[in-house]
Amino acid sequence: MDLIRLTESAYHLRGGSNAGLVVEAGRAVLIDTGLDKDTAKKILRHVDALGVSLAAVIITHAHADHFGGAATVAARTGVPVYAPALEAAVVENPILEPLYLFSGAMPPAELRHKFTLADACKVDHLLAPGPLNIEGISLEIMPAPGHAPNQMIVAGGGACFVADAVFAPDVLAKHGIPFMVDVDAWLGTLDGLGGLDGRYAAFVPGHGPATARIGEWAAQNAARLREIRGLVSDALGQTDDLAGVIKHCADQLEMTLPNLTLYLLAQTAVLACMASLRAASEVEFTVEANRLRVAKGSRA
């Protein structure tokens, strides 16, 4: 994990999953903690090298690659942990992540790995939108739902840590179908991000490099979400089988789903698109002869 200075008081900890530091008068707030205890230890070494001490940890959203190191950081430093409501429940009960991926059933061994099942960490404070001051460190918390139900963006020190509200272009291309739980909410989040350009010197996504402007990336992400929703709609004109819809989307995007984890991540995204189409009265859910059917609705 590399330490990159963004401004006088903000740092980007770049790794497979990014973290951030906002520093003021020898104290620092850590934003996200990476995947696991090894990543957490690297982060703490960077904190020590800066000659600062942690005042708090903020978790932007409860996906294992963003909070997997939180338990280690909290145990080693004793600092309080902040997380948004609902996300906090998963941070404290991480089995919930693979549980919801597996439709609420207890997940099999294939889903019990560090990428979907982090170490549990106690959350001391719930994070809500608005200004937040932690030991003299001024932050602004902004809602960013869509990729996760109650994801938050954290701004401070002249930088804006946008978590997984935006994927860098190369990361977006790699994922093909980004994980999402609410397409319409995410599109709303992306629509508002362009207005942040000029307010901050740097924007740090959850994955990939920092950028000086976020509007163009937000537009590219929004275009991809609409593309996937369109592919789901097109597939439902040919089949009402969920597996067939997932295959259609993956094939059209020339991507491969090689294991259960990646397949279920894509499945959740496809279901989110179906929910969006249902909200727009473009598809209908029915059960016929003990078989779920998803068909184009009257407005399709």
C-alpha positions in Angstrom: 0.0 0.0 0.0 1.5 3.3 -1.1 1.1 6.6 0.8 0.4 9.5 -1.6 0.1 13.1 -0.4 -2.9 14.9 -1.9 -3.0 18.2 0.0 -1.4 19.7 3.0 -3.6 17.5 5.3 -5.0 14.7 3.2 -3.4 11.4 2.1 -4.3 8.6 -0.2 -3.4 5.1 0.9 -3.5 3.3 -2.4 -3.8 -0.4 -2.6 -6.2 -3.0 -3.9 -8.9 -1.2 -1.9 -8.0 2.4 -1.1 -8.0 4.1 2.3 -7.4 7.7 3.2 -6.1 9.9 6.0 -7.2 13.4 7.0 -4.6 15.0 9.3 -4.7 18.0 11.6 -2.3 19.0 14.5 -0.8 15.5 14.8 -4.0 13.6 14.8 -5.6 11.7 11.9 -8.9 10.2 10.9 -8.5 7.0 8.8 -11.1 6.4 6.1 -11.6 2.7 5.4 -9.1 0.0 6.4 -8.5 -2.2 3.4 -9.2 -5.9 3.1 -7.5 -7.6 6.0 -5.2 -7.5 9.0 -2.1 -7.4 6.8 -3.4 -4.3 5.0 -4.3 -2.8 8.4 -0.7 -3.2 9.6 0.6 -1.5 6.5 -1.7 1.4 7.1 -0.6 1.7 10.7 3.0 1.8 9.6 2.3 4.7 7.3 0.5 6.5 10.2 3.5 6.0 12.4 5.9 7.2 9.6 3.9 10.4 9.4 4.4 11.0 13.1 0.7 11.3 13.8 -1.8 9.3 15.9 -5.2 8.1 15.0 -8.3 9.8 16.4 -10.9 7.6 14.7 -11.7 5.2 11.9 -14.5 5.8 9.5 -16.0 3.0 7.4 -17.7 4.3 4.3 -19.7 1.1 3.6 -19.8 -2.5 4.8 -18.0 -4.5 2.1 -15.2 -6.7 3.3 -12.6 -5.1 1.1 -13.2 -1.8 2.8 -13.6 -2.8 6.5 -11.7 -6.0 6.7 -8.8 -4.4 8.5 -11.0 -2.4 11.0 -10.9 -4.9 13.8 -7.1 -4.9 13.7 -6.8 -1.1 13.6 -9.3 -0.8 16.5 -7.6 -3.4 18.6 -4.1 -1.9 18.1 -5.1 1.7 18.6 -8.2 1.7 20.7 -9.8 4.5 18.6 -13.5 4.7 18.0 -15.0 3.3 14.8 -17.7 5.2 12.9 -20.0 3.6 10.2 -23.3 4.5 8.7 -26.5 2.9 10.0 -27.3 -0.4 8.4 -23.7 -0.7 7.2 -22.7 -0.8 10.9 -24.8 -3.9 11.4 -22.7 -5.7 8.8 -19.4 -4.4 10.2 -20.4 -5.9 13.6 -22.0 -9.0 12.1 -20.0 -9.7 8.9 -21.7 -13.0 8.2 -24.5 -10.8 6.8 -22.5 -10.0 3.7 -22.3 -13.6 2.3 -25.7 -14.3 3.8 -27.4 -11.7 1.6 -25.4 -12.7 -1.4 -26.7 -16.3 -0.9 -30.3 -15.2 -0.8 -30.5 -15.2 3.0 -29.4 -18.8 3.4 -26.3 -19.7 5.4 -23.4 -19.3 2.9 -21.3 -22.2 1.7 -17.6 -22.5 2.1 -17.1 -20.8 -1.3 -18.4 -17.5 0.2 -16.6 -17.7 3.5 -13.3 -16.0 2.5 -11.9 -12.6 3.3 -13.3 -11.0 0.2 -16.8 -11.5 1.5 -16.4 -12.4 5.2 -14.4 -9.9 7.2 -13.5 -10.0 10.9 -16.2 -8.4 13.0 -15.5 -5.0 14.5 -17.5 -3.0 17.1 -18.9 0.3 15.8 -18.9 3.0 18.4 -20.7 5.8 16.5 -23.2 5.9 13.7 -22.2 8.1 10.7 -24.8 10.5 9.4 -24.7 13.1 6.6 -23.6 16.6 7.5 -20.5 18.2 9.2 -18.5 16.1 11.6 -15.7 17.2 13.9 -13.4 14.6 15.4 -10.8 16.0 17.8 -10.5 19.2 15.7 -10.5 17.4 12.4 -13.3 18.9 10.3 -15.1 16.5 7.9 -18.2 16.6 5.7 -20.2 13.4 5.4 -22.4 12.9 2.2 -24.8 10.1 1.4 -23.9 8.0 -1.6 -26.3 5.0 -1.8 -26.5 2.6 -4.7 -23.4 0.4 -4.6 -24.2 -0.3 -1.0 -27.5 0.6 0.8 -26.1 3.4 3.0 -22.7 4.2 1.7 -21.2 7.6 2.7 -18.6 9.9 1.1 -16.1 11.6 3.4 -14.5 14.9 2.6 -11.8 16.7 4.6 -8.4 18.3 4.3 -9.3 19.5 0.8 -9.9 16.0 -0.5 -13.0 14.0 -1.1 -13.0 10.2 -0.5 -15.8 8.9 -2.7 -15.6 5.2 -1.8 -17.3 3.0 -4.3 -19.7 5.7 -5.4 -17.5 6.0 -8.5 -15.1 3.5 -10.1 -12.1 4.7 -12.1 -12.5 4.0 -15.8 -10.0 1.1 -15.9 -11.6 -0.5 -12.8 -15.1 0.0 -14.3 -14.0 -1.8 -17.5 -12.4 -4.6 -15.5 -15.6 -5.3 -13.4 -18.0 -5.2 -16.4 -21.0 -5.5 -14.1 -20.2 -3.5 -11.0 -21.9 -4.6 -7.8 -25.0 -2.6 -6.9 -28.1 -2.9 -4.7 -30.1 0.1 -6.0 -29.6 1.3 -9.5 -31.8 4.4 -9.2 -30.2 5.5 -6.0 -26.7 5.1 -7.5 -27.7 7.1 -10.6 -28.9 9.8 -8.2 -25.6 9.7 -6.4 -23.7 10.0 -9.6 -25.8 12.8 -10.8 -24.8 14.9 -7.8 -21.1 14.1 -7.9 -20.3 16.3 -10.9 -21.3 19.3 -8.8 -18.4 18.6 -6.5 -15.8 19.5 -9.1 -13.9 22.5 -8.1 -14.7 22.1 -4.4 -11.9 19.7 -3.6 -8.3 19.4 -4.9 -8.6 15.6 -5.2 -11.1 12.8 -5.4 -10.2 9.3 -4.2 -12.3 6.4 -5.3 -12.4 3.1 -3.4 -10.3 1.5 -6.2 -7.8 3.1 -8.5 -6.0 6.4 -8.7 -7.1 9.8 -7.3 -8.3 12.4 -9.8 -8.6 16.2 -9.8 -12.1 16.1 -11.2 -14.9 13.5 -10.7 -17.6 14.6 -13.0 -16.4 12.8 -16.1 -15.9 9.5 -14.2 -19.4 9.9 -12.7 -20.9 10.3 -16.1 -19.0 7.1 -17.4 -20.3 5.2 -14.4 -23.9 6.3 -15.0 -23.6 5.3 -18.6 -22.5 1.8 -17.6 -25.4 1.4 -15.1 -27.9 2.5 -17.8 -26.2 0.1 -20.3 -26.6 -2.9 -17.9 -30.2 -2.0 -17.1 -30.8 -1.9 -20.8 -29.2 -5.3 -21.3 -31.4 -6.7 -18.5 -34.5 -5.3 -20.2 -33.4 -6.7 -23.6 -32.8 -10.1 -22.1 -36.2 -10.1 -20.5 -37.6 -9.8 -24.0 -36.1 -13.2 -24.8 -36.2 -15.1 -21.5 -37.7 -14.9 -18.0 -35.0 -17.1 -16.5 -32.7 -15.3 -14.1 -29.6 -17.4 -15.1 -30.3 -16.6 -18.8 -30.5 -12.9 -18.1 -27.2 -13.0 -16.2 -25.6 -14.9 -19.0 -26.9 -12.5 -21.6 -25.5 -9.5 -19.8 -22.1 -11.1 -19.2 -21.8 -12.3 -22.8 -22.8 -8.8 -24.2 -20.1 -7.2 -22.0 -17.6 -9.9 -23.0 -16.9 -10.8 -19.4 -16.5 -14.2 -17.6 -17.9 -15.2 -14.2 -15.5 -17.9 -13.2 -16.6 -18.6 -9.6 -19.6 -18.5 -7.2 -18.6 -15.2 -5.6 -18.4 -13.3 -8.9 -21.5 -15.0 -10.2 -23.6 -13.9 -7.1 -22.2 -10.4 -7.2 -23.4 -10.1 -10.8 -26.7 -11.7 -9.9 -27.3 -9.1 -7.2 -26.6 -6.3 -9.8 -29.0 -7.9 -12.3 -31.7 -8.2 -9.6 -31.2 -4.5 -8.8 -31.8 -3.7 -12.4 -34.9 -5.8 -12.4 -36.2 -3.9 -9.3 -35.5 -0.6 -11.1 -37.4 -1.8 -14.2 -40.3 -3.0 -12.0 -40.4 0.4 -10.2 -40.8 2.0 -13.7 -43.6 -0.6 -14.5 -41.4 -2.0 -17.3 -41.5 -5.5 -16.0 -43.8 -7.7 -13.9 -43.1 -10.5 -11.5 -45.6 -13.4 -11.5 -45.6 -17.0 -10.3 -47.1 -19.5 -12.6 -47.1 -23.3 -12.0 -44.6 -22.9 -9.2 -42.2 -21.0 -11.5 -41.2 -17.4 -11.1 -41.6 -15.4 -14.3 -40.2 -11.9 -15.0 -41.8 -10.5 -18.1 -42.0 -7.2 -19.9 -44.8 -5.0 -18.4 -47.4 -2.9 -20.0 -45.1 0.2 -20.2 -42.1 -1.8 -21.7 
